[in-house]
Amino acid sequence: VAQDLKFTADGKFKILQLTDVHYNNSDASKAALQVIDNVISQEKPDLVVLTGDIIWGPPGKENLLTVLNRISKHNVPFVYEFGNHDWEQGPTNRDLYNLARGVKNNVLPDLTGTKELDYVVTIKDRTGKKDAALIYCLDSHAYPKGFPADKSKGTYAWLTFDQVNWYRQQSQAYKDANGGATLPALAFFHIGLPEFNQAADNGYSPLIGTRREHVFGPEFNTGMFTAMMEGGDVMGIFVGHDHNNDYTTLWHNIVLGFGRYSGGNTVYNHLKAGARVIVLEEGQRRFSSHIREWDGNVRNSSVYPDSYVDD
């Protein structure tokens, strides 16, 4: 089914990123379903990408299905990647992934036998004949082995060397298949890379949007950003996890961005619930982006690369 995704007749492809829905079947959670309905109805995306922490309480499977079915009823293709909390109610991330694959309108590939729950979604050109853009979806995991008893490795896990190698192989294979030219790409996962703090702290990178907390990520850097910079295909990396951040910034020619908290009042949050919207342009290393709040407001509009380049 993933092959059904293609640029529209006007050469655009719109992605809606929902993140940190933190659904726990409480009255407060019900607001998240309204957020989903509103932002999808207002934006009419070509694909919804969920970047983790969808589940926040038992029963895990039922709460995930409540959220996914709400998206599915809008008849929009969707993909799902994991946060650090999704697995905590019993079902493993692989169980949840396979559950999501049973929901109508998902475009999740079969990952039977893979070590990691990482995958690439291809977007065809407007004729539907050839690959025109890529979306990398990665599992940024939860906590280091032995945590919380052993806090010596920090609070959050990291993308593994195997995942970095997987990305490099995928990127090269798509480049080879495209006659040696890189395909424009985006990457989505839950927990920000160490470079997110570097970029936000350096004082020179333009920062568009709200930064109300430090980026809570891994203590160790396994080189995914460097691999993507060298690969030359990824234009932007979008994450969630930090509910009070919704900004984009630029680091060595790659946009590092946050979604907008998409849940009800079930966990800490100080930004109005909503979603990030990203619009790709066929054949261009270029995209526009903004935040759509649940009540219709549009915030933090930017264009890559124009908004991040000094005049």
BALOBA-1460 file (C-alpha; in Angstrom, 3 decimals):
// residues 311
<rec num="1" residu="v" x="0.000" y="0.000" z="0.000"/>
<rec num="2" residu="a" x="2.878" y="2.370" z="0.726"/>
<rec num="3" residu="q" x="3.286" y="2.741" z="-3.024"/>
<rec num="4" residu="d" x="-0.109" y="4.462" z="-3.221"/>
<rec num="5" residu="l" x="1.452" y="7.643" z="-1.822"/>
<rec num="6" residu="k" x="2.243" y="10.168" z="-4.531"/>
<rec num="7" residu="f" x="2.588" y="13.861" z="-5.161"/>
<rec num="8" residu="t" x="-0.655" y="15.560" z="-6.129"/>
<rec num="9" residu="a" x="-1.266" y="17.057" z="-9.576"/>
<rec num="10" residu="d" x="0.129" y="20.398" z="-8.376"/>
<rec num="11" residu="g" x="3.386" y="18.754" z="-7.252"/>
<rec num="12" residu="k" x="2.744" y="18.946" z="-3.493"/>
<rec num="13" residu="f" x="2.634" y="16.324" z="-0.751"/>
<rec num="14" residu="k" x="1.326" y="17.283" z="2.687"/>
<rec num="15" residu="i" x="2.354" y="15.494" z="5.881"/>
<rec num="16" residu="l" x="0.637" y="16.004" z="9.236"/>
<rec num="17" residu="q" x="2.748" y="15.065" z="12.273"/>
<rec num="18" residu="l" x="0.826" y="14.118" z="15.399"/>
<rec num="19" residu="t" x="2.892" y="13.480" z="18.507"/>
<rec num="20" residu="d" x="2.544" y="12.738" z="22.224"/>
<rec num="21" residu="v" x="-1.186" y="12.131" z="22.224"/>
<rec num="22" residu="h" x="-0.744" y="10.469" z="25.662"/>
<rec num="23" residu="y" x="-4.140" y="8.816" z="25.453"/>
<rec num="24" residu="n" x="-5.337" y="7.099" z="28.634"/>
<rec num="25" residu="n" x="-9.091" y="6.802" z="28.134"/>
<rec num="26" residu="s" x="-9.845" y="9.542" z="30.663"/>
<rec num="27" residu="d" x="-12.180" y="12.483" z="30.115"/>
<rec num="28" residu="a" x="-9.069" y="14.656" z="29.651"/>
<rec num="29" residu="s" x="-7.946" y="12.316" z="26.852"/>
<rec num="30" residu="k" x="-11.113" y="12.845" z="24.852"/>
<rec num="31" residu="a" x="-9.807" y="16.302" z="23.881"/>
<rec num="32" residu="a" x="-7.066" y="14.561" z="21.878"/>
<rec num="33" residu="l" x="-9.673" y="12.962" z="19.618"/>
<rec num="34" residu="q" x="-11.109" y="16.405" z="18.926"/>
<rec num="35" residu="v" x="-7.609" y="17.690" z="18.136"/>
<rec num="36" residu="i" x="-7.184" y="14.850" z="15.624"/>
<rec num="37" residu="d" x="-10.542" y="15.526" z="13.986"/>
<rec num="38" residu="n" x="-9.958" y="19.272" z="13.768"/>
<rec num="39" residu="v" x="-6.413" y="19.316" z="12.408"/>
<rec num="40" residu="i" x="-7.049" y="16.593" z="9.840"/>
<rec num="41" residu="s" x="-10.266" y="18.272" z="8.668"/>
<rec num="42" residu="q" x="-8.551" y="21.658" z="8.428"/>
<rec num="43" residu="e" x="-5.383" y="20.474" z="6.685"/>
<rec num="44" residu="k" x="-6.546" y="17.472" z="4.605"/>
<rec num="45" residu="p" x="-3.072" y="15.879" z="4.600"/>
<rec num="46" residu="d" x="-1.813" y="13.202" z="2.216"/>
<rec num="47" residu="l" x="-0.182" y="11.316" z="5.099"/>
<rec num="48" residu="v" x="-0.357" y="11.358" z="8.909"/>
<rec num="49" residu="v" x="2.859" y="10.495" z="10.786"/>
<rec num="50" residu="l" x="2.552" y="9.624" z="14.483"/>
<rec num="51" residu="t" x="5.830" y="10.123" z="16.335"/>
<rec num="52" residu="g" x="5.233" y="8.204" z="19.530"/>
<rec num="53" residu="d" x="3.838" y="8.337" z="23.045"/>
<rec num="54" residu="i" x="0.355" y="7.689" z="21.789"/>
<rec num="55" residu="i" x="-0.486" y="5.405" z="24.742"/>
<rec num="56" residu="w" x="-0.522" y="6.728" z="28.321"/>
<rec num="57" residu="g" x="-2.263" y="4.160" z="30.463"/>
<rec num="58" residu="p" x="-4.121" y="0.863" z="30.291"/>
<rec num="59" residu="p" x="-5.515" y="-0.820" z="28.309"/>
<rec num="60" residu="g" x="-2.661" y="-0.265" z="25.858"/>
<rec num="61" residu="k" x="-4.035" y="-1.974" z="22.758"/>
<rec num="62" residu="e" x="-7.497" y="-0.455" z="23.081"/>
<rec num="63" residu="n" x="-6.133" y="3.044" z="23.651"/>
<rec num="64" residu="l" x="-3.885" y="2.779" z="20.593"/>
<rec num="65" residu="l" x="-6.795" y="1.553" z="18.478"/>
<rec num="66" residu="t" x="-9.010" y="4.398" z="19.694"/>
<rec num="67" residu="v" x="-6.478" y="6.909" z="18.380"/>
<rec num="68" residu="l" x="-5.638" y="5.079" z="15.158"/>
<rec num="69" residu="n" x="-9.280" y="4.439" z="14.291"/>
<rec num="70" residu="r" x="-10.033" y="8.114" z="14.823"/>
<rec num="71" residu="i" x="-7.359" y="8.979" z="12.248"/>
<rec num="72" residu="s" x="-8.416" y="6.186" z="9.916"/>
<rec num="73" residu="k" x="-12.009" y="7.357" z="9.709"/>
<rec num="74" residu="h" x="-10.757" y="10.471" z="7.910"/>
<rec num="75" residu="n" x="-9.597" y="8.125" z="5.147"/>
<rec num="76" residu="v" x="-6.016" y="9.422" z="5.288"/>
<rec num="77" residu="p" x="-2.988" y="7.101" z="5.064"/>
<rec num="78" residu="f" x="-1.002" y="6.946" z="8.296"/>
<rec num="79" residu="v" x="2.201" y="5.539" z="9.792"/>
<rec num="80" residu="y" x="3.138" y="5.040" z="13.443"/>
<rec num="81" residu="e" x="6.485" y="5.150" z="15.241"/>
<rec num="82" residu="f" x="7.169" y="4.642" z="18.932"/>
<rec num="83" residu="g" x="7.880" y="6.826" z="21.924"/>
<rec num="84" residu="n" x="9.353" y="5.849" z="25.268"/>
<rec num="85" residu="h" x="5.932" y="5.185" z="26.838"/>
<rec num="86" residu="d" x="3.956" y="3.190" z="24.244"/>
<rec num="87" residu="w" x="5.257" y="-0.211" z="25.374"/>
<rec num="88" residu="e" x="4.620" y="0.334" z="29.092"/>
<rec num="89" residu="q" x="1.126" y="-1.181" z="29.247"/>
<rec num="90" residu="g" x="2.148" y="-4.744" z="28.350"/>
<rec num="91" residu="p" x="2.139" y="-5.146" z="24.563"/>
<rec num="92" residu="t" x="5.605" y="-4.726" z="23.058"/>
<rec num="93" residu="n" x="6.285" y="-2.170" z="20.348"/>
<rec num="94" residu="r" x="6.292" y="-5.010" z="17.822"/>
<rec num="95" residu="d" x="2.864" y="-6.135" z="19.089"/>
<rec num="96" residu="l" x="1.622" y="-2.554" z="18.729"/>
<rec num="97" residu="y" x="3.154" y="-2.213" z="15.266"/>
<rec num="98" residu="n" x="1.387" y="-5.354" z="14.076"/>
<rec num="99" residu="l" x="-1.834" y="-4.129" z="15.673"/>
<rec num="100" residu="a" x="-1.504" y="-0.836" z="13.782"/>
<rec num="101" residu="r" x="-0.987" y="-2.775" z="10.543"/>
<rec num="102" residu="g" x="-4.488" y="-4.166" z="11.005"/>
<rec num="103" residu="v" x="-6.097" y="-0.715" z="10.994"/>
<rec num="104" residu="k" x="-7.588" y="0.546" z="7.741"/>
<rec num="105" residu="n" x="-5.545" y="3.216" z="5.880"/>
<rec num="106" residu="n" x="-2.201" y="2.298" z="7.456"/>
<rec num="107" residu="v" x="0.757" y="2.216" z="5.036"/>
<rec num="108" residu="l" x="3.126" y="0.374" z="7.380"/>
<rec num="109" residu="p" x="5.391" y="-2.188" z="5.698"/>
<rec num="110" residu="d" x="5.695" y="-5.766" z="6.962"/>
<rec num="111" residu="l" x="8.681" y="-5.812" z="9.335"/>
<rec num="112" residu="t" x="8.558" y="-9.516" z="10.199"/>
<rec num="113" residu="g" x="12.059" y="-10.694" z="11.032"/>
<rec num="114" residu="t" x="13.675" y="-7.271" z="11.276"/>
<rec num="115" residu="k" x="15.772" y="-6.403" z="14.311"/>
<rec num="116" residu="e" x="14.465" y="-2.847" z="14.572"/>
<rec num="117" residu="l" x="11.089" y="-1.251" z="13.832"/>
<rec num="118" residu="d" x="12.557" y="1.132" z="11.255"/>
<rec num="119" residu="y" x="11.186" y="1.599" z="7.746"/>
<rec num="120" residu="v" x="11.127" y="3.871" z="4.716"/>
<rec num="121" residu="v" x="7.955" y="5.247" z="3.169"/>
<rec num="122" residu="t" x="8.336" y="6.177" z="-0.493"/>
<rec num="123" residu="i" x="6.375" y="8.938" z="-2.181"/>
<rec num="124" residu="k" x="5.993" y="8.596" z="-5.930"/>
<rec num="125" residu="d" x="6.044" y="11.444" z="-8.428"/>
<rec num="126" residu="r" x="2.670" y="12.728" z="-9.597"/>
<rec num="127" residu="t" x="2.523" y="10.100" z="-12.389"/>
<rec num="128" residu="g" x="2.920" y="7.377" z="-9.748"/>
<rec num="129" residu="k" x="5.726" y="5.808" z="-11.784"/>
<rec num="130" residu="k" x="8.934" y="6.622" z="-9.891"/>
<rec num="131" residu="d" x="10.095" y="7.366" z="-6.373"/>
<rec num="132" residu="a" x="10.294" y="11.121" z="-5.804"/>
<rec num="133" residu="a" x="10.785" y="11.499" z="-2.013"/>
<rec num="134" residu="l" x="11.488" y="9.375" z="1.060"/>
<rec num="135" residu="i" x="10.347" y="9.366" z="4.670"/>
<rec num="136" residu="y" x="12.540" y="7.552" z="7.173"/>
<rec num="137" residu="c" x="10.702" y="6.390" z="10.302"/>
<rec num="138" residu="l" x="12.883" y="5.184" z="13.162"/>
<rec num="139" residu="d" x="12.313" y="3.764" z="16.623"/>
<rec num="140" residu="s" x="14.321" y="5.938" z="19.023"/>
<rec num="141" residu="h" x="13.674" y="3.433" z="21.855"/>
<rec num="142" residu="a" x="12.997" y="4.237" z="25.501"/>
<rec num="143" residu="y" x="15.548" y="3.820" z="28.294"/>
<rec num="144" residu="p" x="19.100" y="2.437" z="28.601"/>
<rec num="145" residu="k" x="19.455" y="-1.178" z="29.700"/>
<rec num="146" residu="g" x="19.255" y="-1.415" z="33.492"/>
<rec num="147" residu="f" x="17.458" y="1.924" z="33.925"/>
<rec num="148" residu="p" x="16.104" y="3.179" z="36.349"/>
<rec num="149" residu="a" x="18.159" y="1.164" z="38.869"/>
<rec num="150" residu="d" x="21.303" y="2.010" z="36.900"/>
<rec num="151" residu="k" x="21.339" y="5.692" z="35.943"/>
<rec num="152" residu="s" x="24.964" y="5.711" z="34.778"/>
<rec num="153" residu="k" x="23.956" y="5.783" z="31.103"/>
<rec num="154" residu="g" x="21.552" y="8.695" z="31.421"/>
<rec num="155" residu="t" x="17.772" y="8.667" z="31.154"/>
<rec num="156" residu="y" x="17.083" y="7.964" z="27.472"/>
<rec num="157" residu="a" x="18.261" y="5.369" z="24.994"/>
<rec num="158" residu="w" x="19.929" y="6.142" z="21.664"/>
<rec num="159" residu="l" x="19.664" y="5.120" z="18.053"/>
<rec num="160" residu="t" x="22.007" y="2.132" z="17.661"/>
<rec num="161" residu="f" x="24.971" y="1.710" z="15.325"/>
<rec num="162" residu="d" x="22.883" y="-0.913" z="13.510"/>
<rec num="163" residu="q" x="20.230" y="1.732" z="12.862"/>
<rec num="164" residu="v" x="22.821" y="4.188" z="11.587"/>
<rec num="165" residu="n" x="24.134" y="1.519" z="9.205"/>
<rec num="166" residu="w" x="20.581" y="0.659" z="8.159"/>
<rec num="167" residu="y" x="19.942" y="4.303" z="7.271"/>
<rec num="168" residu="r" x="23.177" y="4.507" z="5.261"/>
<rec num="169" residu="q" x="22.328" y="1.363" z="3.307"/>
<rec num="170" residu="q" x="18.790" y="2.545" z="2.561"/>
<rec num="171" residu="s" x="19.937" y="5.999" z="1.509"/>
<rec num="172" residu="q" x="22.605" y="4.583" z="-0.800"/>
<rec num="173" residu="a" x="20.216" y="2.018" z="-2.324"/>
<rec num="174" residu="y" x="17.618" y="4.665" z="-3.193"/>
<rec num="175" residu="k" x="20.356" y="6.909" z="-4.587"/>
<rec num="176" residu="d" x="21.703" y="4.083" z="-6.762"/>
<rec num="177" residu="a" x="18.206" y="3.266" z="-8.007"/>
<rec num="178" residu="n" x="17.748" y="6.942" z="-8.899"/>
<rec num="179" residu="g" x="20.755" y="7.089" z="-11.189"/>
<rec num="180" residu="g" x="23.120" y="8.391" z="-8.521"/>
<rec num="181" residu="a" x="20.941" y="11.352" z="-7.483"/>
<rec num="182" residu="t" x="19.728" y="11.599" z="-3.871"/>
<rec num="183" residu="l" x="15.990" y="11.705" z="-3.313"/>
<rec num="184" residu="p" x="14.725" y="14.502" z="-1.017"/>
<rec num="185" residu="a" x="13.895" y="12.968" z="2.359"/>
<rec num="186" residu="l" x="12.576" y="13.665" z="5.841"/>
<rec num="187" residu="a" x="13.141" y="11.638" z="9.014"/>
<rec num="188" residu="f" x="10.706" y="11.140" z="11.900"/>
<rec num="189" residu="f" x="11.241" y="9.629" z="15.338"/>
<rec num="190" residu="h" x="10.360" y="10.407" z="18.949"/>
<rec num="191" residu="i" x="13.430" y="11.499" z="20.920"/>
<rec num="192" residu="g" x="15.647" y="14.333" z="19.678"/>
<rec num="193" residu="l" x="19.316" y="13.759" z="18.836"/>
<rec num="194" residu="p" x="22.143" y="15.431" z="20.821"/>
<rec num="195" residu="e" x="22.489" y="17.868" z="17.908"/>
<rec num="196" residu="f" x="19.095" y="19.366" z="18.785"/>
<rec num="197" residu="n" x="20.615" y="20.975" z="21.875"/>
<rec num="198" residu="q" x="23.772" y="21.960" z="19.999"/>
<rec num="199" residu="a" x="21.703" y="23.773" z="17.390"/>
<rec num="200" residu="a" x="19.396" y="25.498" z="19.881"/>
<rec num="201" residu="d" x="22.268" y="26.564" z="22.133"/>
<rec num="202" residu="n" x="24.701" y="27.881" z="19.556"/>
<rec num="203" residu="g" x="23.156" y="31.346" z="19.309"/>
<rec num="204" residu="y" x="23.436" y="31.621" z="15.517"/>
<rec num="205" residu="s" x="20.892" y="29.180" z="14.147"/>
<rec num="206" residu="p" x="17.518" y="30.822" z="13.507"/>
<rec num="207" residu="l" x="14.890" y="29.369" z="15.814"/>
<rec num="208" residu="i" x="11.292" y="29.556" z="14.630"/>
<rec num="209" residu="g" x="8.660" y="28.714" z="17.241"/>
<rec num="210" residu="t" x="8.661" y="28.015" z="20.968"/>
<rec num="211" residu="r" x="11.515" y="26.648" z="23.042"/>
<rec num="212" residu="r" x="10.446" y="26.239" z="26.657"/>
<rec num="213" residu="e" x="12.616" y="23.312" z="27.691"/>
<rec num="214" residu="h" x="15.945" y="21.643" z="27.146"/>
<rec num="215" residu="v" x="15.865" y="18.753" z="24.663"/>
<rec num="216" residu="f" x="15.710" y="15.574" z="26.746"/>
<rec num="217" residu="g" x="17.615" y="12.996" z="24.749"/>
<rec num="218" residu="p" x="20.420" y="10.448" z="24.909"/>
<rec num="219" residu="e" x="23.737" y="11.117" z="26.639"/>
<rec num="220" residu="f" x="25.539" y="9.352" z="23.810"/>
<rec num="221" residu="n" x="25.896" y="10.290" z="20.172"/>
<rec num="222" residu="t" x="25.999" y="7.327" z="17.799"/>
<rec num="223" residu="g" x="26.259" y="9.460" z="14.674"/>
<rec num="224" residu="m" x="22.843" y="9.394" z="13.033"/>
<rec num="225" residu="f" x="22.918" y="13.116" z="12.326"/>
<rec num="226" residu="t" x="26.370" y="12.842" z="10.772"/>
<rec num="227" residu="a" x="25.241" y="9.904" z="8.643"/>
<rec num="228" residu="m" x="22.237" y="11.886" z="7.400"/>
<rec num="229" residu="m" x="24.371" y="14.942" z="6.721"/>
<rec num="230" residu="e" x="26.777" y="12.787" z="4.696"/>
<rec num="231" residu="g" x="23.930" y="10.928" z="2.987"/>
<rec num="232" residu="g" x="22.698" y="14.248" z="1.641"/>
<rec num="233" residu="d" x="19.058" y="13.240" z="1.278"/>
<rec num="234" residu="v" x="17.489" y="14.248" z="4.618"/>
<rec num="235" residu="m" x="16.293" y="17.873" z="4.634"/>
<rec num="236" residu="g" x="14.578" y="17.765" z="8.028"/>
<rec num="237" residu="i" x="14.401" y="15.620" z="11.160"/>
<rec num="238" residu="f" x="11.171" y="15.908" z="13.171"/>
<rec num="239" residu="v" x="10.610" y="14.583" z="16.690"/>
<rec num="240" residu="g" x="8.274" y="14.921" z="19.678"/>
<rec num="241" residu="h" x="8.902" y="13.959" z="23.318"/>
<rec num="242" residu="d" x="9.440" y="17.484" z="24.699"/>
<rec num="243" residu="h" x="5.896" y="18.814" z="25.046"/>
<rec num="244" residu="n" x="6.836" y="22.455" z="25.519"/>
<rec num="245" residu="n" x="8.923" y="22.743" z="22.343"/>
<rec num="246" residu="d" x="7.513" y="23.226" z="18.862"/>
<rec num="247" residu="y" x="10.350" y="25.042" z="17.104"/>
<rec num="248" residu="t" x="12.415" y="24.407" z="14.009"/>
<rec num="249" residu="t" x="16.060" y="25.368" z="13.654"/>
<rec num="250" residu="l" x="18.818" y="24.627" z="11.166"/>
<rec num="251" residu="w" x="21.979" y="22.648" z="11.838"/>
<rec num="252" residu="h" x="24.450" y="22.060" z="9.011"/>
<rec num="253" residu="n" x="21.752" y="22.357" z="6.379"/>
<rec num="254" residu="i" x="19.248" y="20.038" z="8.034"/>
<rec num="255" residu="v" x="16.150" y="21.383" z="9.790"/>
<rec num="256" residu="l" x="15.774" y="20.008" z="13.312"/>
<rec num="257" residu="g" x="12.150" y="20.357" z="14.329"/>
<rec num="258" residu="f" x="9.522" y="19.459" z="16.885"/>
<rec num="259" residu="g" x="5.928" y="18.539" z="16.310"/>
<rec num="260" residu="r" x="3.266" y="20.209" z="18.438"/>
<rec num="261" residu="y" x="1.883" y="18.344" z="21.442"/>
<rec num="262" residu="s" x="-1.320" y="16.709" z="20.167"/>
<rec num="263" residu="g" x="-2.963" y="15.366" z="23.329"/>
<rec num="264" residu="g" x="-5.434" y="16.336" z="25.990"/>
<rec num="265" residu="n" x="-4.478" y="17.581" z="29.447"/>
<rec num="266" residu="t" x="-3.154" y="14.201" z="30.632"/>
<rec num="267" residu="v" x="0.530" y="15.162" z="31.040"/>
<rec num="268" residu="y" x="2.582" y="18.361" z="31.317"/>
<rec num="269" residu="n" x="1.985" y="20.743" z="28.389"/>
<rec num="270" residu="h" x="1.929" y="24.518" z="27.987"/>
<rec num="271" residu="l" x="1.299" y="24.857" z="24.263"/>
<rec num="272" residu="k" x="-2.147" y="24.700" z="22.703"/>
<rec num="273" residu="a" x="-2.626" y="21.197" z="21.280"/>
<rec num="274" residu="g" x="-2.209" y="20.817" z="17.554"/>
<rec num="275" residu="a" x="0.039" y="19.319" z="14.887"/>
<rec num="276" residu="r" x="2.976" y="20.119" z="12.626"/>
<rec num="277" residu="v" x="2.321" y="20.337" z="8.889"/>
<rec num="278" residu="i" x="5.080" y="19.819" z="6.308"/>
<rec num="279" residu="v" x="4.524" y="20.281" z="2.575"/>
<rec num="280" residu="l" x="7.048" y="18.751" z="0.180"/>
<rec num="281" residu="e" x="7.490" y="20.000" z="-3.381"/>
<rec num="282" residu="e" x="8.065" y="17.433" z="-6.087"/>
<rec num="283" residu="g" x="11.564" y="17.471" z="-7.558"/>
<rec num="284" residu="q" x="12.768" y="20.167" z="-5.121"/>
<rec num="285" residu="r" x="14.974" y="20.122" z="-2.048"/>
<rec num="286" residu="r" x="12.441" y="22.388" z="-0.464"/>
<rec num="287" residu="f" x="9.496" y="22.241" z="1.926"/>
<rec num="288" residu="s" x="7.233" y="24.577" z="3.849"/>
<rec num="289" residu="s" x="6.032" y="23.957" z="7.382"/>
<rec num="290" residu="h" x="3.745" y="25.377" z="10.064"/>
<rec num="291" residu="i" x="1.919" y="24.478" z="13.262"/>
<rec num="292" residu="r" x="-1.851" y="24.066" z="13.052"/>
<rec num="293" residu="e" x="-3.524" y="24.480" z="16.436"/>
<rec num="294" residu="w" x="-6.672" y="22.528" z="17.206"/>
<rec num="295" residu="d" x="-8.827" y="25.664" z="17.046"/>
<rec num="296" residu="g" x="-7.568" y="26.612" z="13.588"/>
<rec num="297" residu="n" x="-4.735" y="29.069" z="14.250"/>
<rec num="298" residu="v" x="-1.575" y="28.754" z="12.155"/>
<rec num="299" residu="r" x="1.784" y="29.447" z="13.823"/>
<rec num="300" residu="n" x="5.508" y="29.344" z="13.073"/>
<rec num="301" residu="s" x="5.399" y="29.222" z="9.281"/>
<rec num="302" residu="s" x="8.726" y="28.588" z="7.598"/>
<rec num="303" residu="v" x="10.196" y="27.501" z="4.281"/>
<rec num="304" residu="y" x="13.304" y="25.371" z="3.878"/>
<rec num="305" residu="p" x="15.872" y="26.546" z="2.990"/>
<rec num="306" residu="d" x="14.769" y="30.200" z="2.578"/>
<rec num="307" residu="s" x="13.722" y="30.917" z="6.181"/>
<rec num="308" residu="y" x="17.030" y="29.648" z="7.550"/>
<rec num="309" residu="v" x="19.453" y="31.415" z="5.236"/>
<rec num="310" residu="d" x="20.974" y="34.799" z="6.067"/>
<rec num="311" residu="d" x="20.074" y="37.491" z="3.529"/>
